[in-house]
Amino acid sequence: MHTSHHRPADTWSPLYFLASLGAGGLVVTFFMFLMFWVPHPGQPVPVFEDILSAFSNGGMPLKMAILVAVTGIAGFAFLNIKMLIWNLARLAEFRKTEAFAKLTRSNGETQLLAMPLALAMTVNAGFILGLVFVPGLWTVVEYLFPLAMIAFALIAYIAFRRIGSFLGRVLSDGGVFDVTANNSFAQLLPAFALSMTAVGMAAPAAMSTVPTTVGISMILSISLGTIAGLYALVAAIVAFGSMLQHGTAKESAPTLMVVVPILTILGIMTMRQEHGLHTTFETHGGVADTLLLTTTILAIQGVFLALGLLVLRRQRYANAYLRGDGNSAGSYALVCPGVALTVMLHFWINKGLVGAGLIAKFGIAYWSLTSIAIASQVAMIVLVFILNRRHFARRDGGHAVPAE
């Protein structure tokens, strides 16, 4: 055996969990087609029966959209689960190595939060698979909600244990956290993981008709979401000072845009909670509430996307890690902002602009704006295939093949 590394992914890092996460996020982008284009009277999300009815009775454009959506959901859900299983196996091996011990003594310990983050994404993707492909699911869905909340509670427990280990070490020992190496938003990963469990925990609030289920879902998701927001705020402020002083770490530059998915997830969590308040507790918000929320989120996301892309371009990140010889598992972090932007645009257009009566559904303005969301989605699909080929394709040597 002439070399032990045939491909970059053989040198494993916890950040490879982001490969599973990105595929799971793309499942959600395809579900947006069904969510907003397929009529689903009687429940807040489309189910198998609604999709079948729309496919049977709808026009050719709707039929095509449904075909694309279900194919995309099935394909990327398969990739999501496959990558999750692969990563869990690698993590089990990695735990026995000296590299793991070294990681848990460094700033990089928070990379291990990519595991609960990916787990929570897969549970969310699994729910979408159930809605789309399982006939009669809605008749038993009230039994599934408590199971889903238990799953998210367990994932949150894994995340909190890992965060506790990290914060306990750096806040009690002193001098073990390298502030000079904190010049990126890599430390926002714990907040990302917690917000992903929060949005999953909020799903029953939007969909259940049992007040106890809705109440527990709301209390737990608000708690998780608030902690995630607080953690993100503190970590971002601490990191920003280091970035101003030392510049952004080149390999971690994609993390500048991690604020984008965190905001999308917390935004959807808030909308789910508002829906629960409206349907179960008779609290009625105005039509403009969602428009205000989604517009505010998109404005902040725009700032961080612009900032992140500016730094990536100045540092020639693509030449180093997407086209050149270098490979970084952190490149998969680039998928999350694009996916999150796509999803938030769909909500802004459909729940915000159409909901407030500013634009007509399926009118010229509607499709003009929706085309931006779809362009972002297509770009992320291409990026996933490029990254998977770079990191997982077998090679003769240990290095990536140069672009030229």
Residue pairs with C-beta under 8 A, 6 or more apart in sequence:
3 397
3 398
4 10
4 398
5 11
5 398
6 394
6 395
6 396
6 398
7 391
7 392
7 393
7 394
7 395
8 327
8 329
8 390
8 391
8 400
9 16
9 329
9 391
9 392
12 90
12 93
12 94
13 111
13 329
14 91
14 94
14 103
14 111
14 112
14 114
14 115
15 111
15 114
15 329
15 330
15 332
15 333
16 83
16 87
16 90
16 114
16 329
16 332
16 391
17 84
17 87
17 114
17 115
17 117
17 118
18 114
18 118
18 329
18 330
18 332
18 333
18 335
18 336
19 83
19 87
19 329
19 332
19 384
19 387
19 388
19 391
20 79
20 80
20 81
20 83
20 84
20 87
20 118
20 121
20 122
21 80
21 114
21 117
21 118
21 121
21 332
21 335
21 336
22 332
22 335
22 336
22 339
22 380
22 384
23 76
23 77
23 79
23 80
23 83
23 384
24 76
24 77
24 80
24 118
24 121
24 122
24 124
24 125
25 121
25 261
25 335
25 336
25 339
25 340
25 343
25 380
26 72
26 76
26 335
26 339
26 377
26 380
26 381
26 384
27 72
27 73
27 76
27 77
27 80
27 125
27 128
27 129
28 124
28 125
28 128
28 339
28 343
29 72
29 339
29 342
29 343
29 377
29 380
30 68
30 69
30 70
30 72
30 73
30 76
31 69
31 73
31 128
31 131
31 132
32 342
32 343
32 346
32 373
33 65
33 66
33 68
33 69
34 46
34 51
34 66
34 69
34 70
34 132
35 45
35 46
35 346
35 350
36 346
36 349
36 350
37 54
37 62
37 65
38 46
38 50
38 51
38 54
38 62
38 66
39 46
39 50
39 54
40 46
40 47
40 50
43 138
43 207
44 206
44 207
44 275
45 131
45 207
46 54
46 131
46 132
47 131
47 132
47 137
47 138
48 131
48 132
48 133
48 134
48 135
48 136
48 137
49 135
49 136
49 138
51 66
51 70
51 132
54 62
54 66
55 62
55 63
55 66
55 67
58 66
70 132
70 133
73 128
73 129
73 132
74 129
74 133
76 125
77 125
77 126
77 128
77 129
79 384
80 121
80 122
80 125
81 122
81 125
83 118
84 118
84 119
84 122
87 115
87 118
88 115
91 115
94 100
103 109
103 111
103 112
104 112
104 165
105 169
105 176
106 178
107 177
107 178
107 181
107 182
107 186
107 187
108 186
109 162
109 165
109 166
109 169
110 162
110 163
110 166
110 186
110 187
110 189
110 190
111 186
111 189
112 162
113 159
113 162
113 163
113 189
113 190
113 192
113 193
114 189
114 193
115 158
116 155
116 156
116 158
116 159
116 162
116 193
116 196
116 197
117 159
117 189
117 192
117 193
117 196
119 155
119 158
120 152
120 155
120 193
120 196
120 197
120 200
121 196
123 148
123 151
123 152
123 155
123 200
124 196
124 199
124 200
124 203
127 148
127 200
127 203
130 137
130 144
131 137
137 144
141 207
141 208
142 208
142 209
142 210
142 213
145 203
145 204
145 207
145 208
145 210
145 213
145 217
146 204
146 213
148 200
148 203
148 204
149 201
149 204
149 213
149 216
149 217
149 220
151 200
152 197
152 200
152 201
152 220
153 201
153 220
155 197
155 200
156 194
156 197
156 201
156 224
159 190
159 193
159 194
159 197
162 190
163 190
163 194
163 231
166 190
169 176
170 176
170 177
179 238
179 242
180 242
180 245
180 246
181 249
182 238
182 239
182 242
183 239
183 242
183 243
183 245
183 246
183 247
183 248
183 249
183 252
184 239
184 243
184 248
184 249
184 252
184 253
184 255
184 256
185 235
185 236
185 239
185 252
185 255
185 256
185 258
185 259
186 239
186 249
186 252
186 255
186 330
187 235
187 238
187 239
188 231
188 232
188 235
188 236
188 239
188 255
188 258
188 259
188 262
189 255
189 258
190 231
190 235
191 228
191 229
191 231
191 232
191 235
191 262
192 228
192 232
192 258
192 261
192 262
192 265
192 336
194 224
194 225
194 227
194 228
194 231
195 224
195 225
195 228
195 229
195 232
195 262
195 265
195 266
195 269
196 265
197 224
198 221
198 224
198 225
198 228
198 265
198 266
198 269
199 221
199 225
199 265
199 266
199 268
199 269
199 272
201 217
201 220
201 221
201 224
202 217
202 218
202 221
202 225
202 268
202 269
202 272
202 273
202 276
203 217
203 272
204 213
204 214
204 216
204 217
205 214
205 217
205 218
205 221
205 272
205 273
205 275
205 276
205 280
206 271
206 272
206 273
206 275
206 276
208 214
208 217
208 276
208 280
209 279
209 280
211 280
211 281
214 276
214 279
214 280
214 281
215 280
217 276
218 273
218 276
218 277
221 269
221 272
221 273
222 273
225 266
225 269
225 270
228 262
228 266
229 266
232 259
232 262
236 259
248 256
248 311
248 315
250 315
250 317
250 320
251 321
251 328
251 330
252 330
253 308
253 311
253 312
253 315
253 317
254 308
254 312
254 317
254 330
254 331
254 333
254 334
255 330
255 333
256 304
256 307
256 308
256 311
256 312
257 304
257 305
257 307
257 308
257 309
257 333
257 334
257 336
257 337
258 333
258 336
258 337
259 300
259 301
259 304
260 301
260 304
260 305
260 336
260 337
260 340
260 341
261 336
261 337
261 339
261 340
263 297
263 300
263 301
263 340
263 344
264 297
264 301
264 340
264 341
264 343
264 344
265 340
267 293
267 294
267 297
267 344
267 347
268 343
268 347
270 293
271 290
271 293
271 347
271 351
274 285
274 289
274 290
277 283
277 285
278 284
278 285
287 355
287 356
287 357
288 356
290 347
290 351
290 352
290 355
290 356
291 348
291 351
291 352
291 353
291 355
291 356
291 358
293 352
294 344
294 347
294 348
294 351
294 352
295 348
295 352
297 344
298 344
298 345
298 348
301 337
301 340
301 341
301 344
304 337
305 337
305 341
308 337
311 317
312 318
320 326
321 327
321 328
321 331
322 331
322 386
322 387
322 390
323 403
324 400
324 402
324 403
325 399
325 400
325 402
326 400
327 390
327 391
327 400
329 391
331 387
331 390
332 387
334 383
335 380
335 383
335 384
335 387
338 376
338 377
338 379
338 380
338 383
339 377
339 380
341 373
341 376
342 373
342 374
342 376
342 377
342 380
345 369
345 370
345 372
345 373
345 376
346 370
346 373
349 359
349 366
349 369
349 370
349 373
350 361
353 359
353 365
353 366
353 369
354 360
354 361
354 366
359 365
359 366
359 369
360 366
390 400
395 401
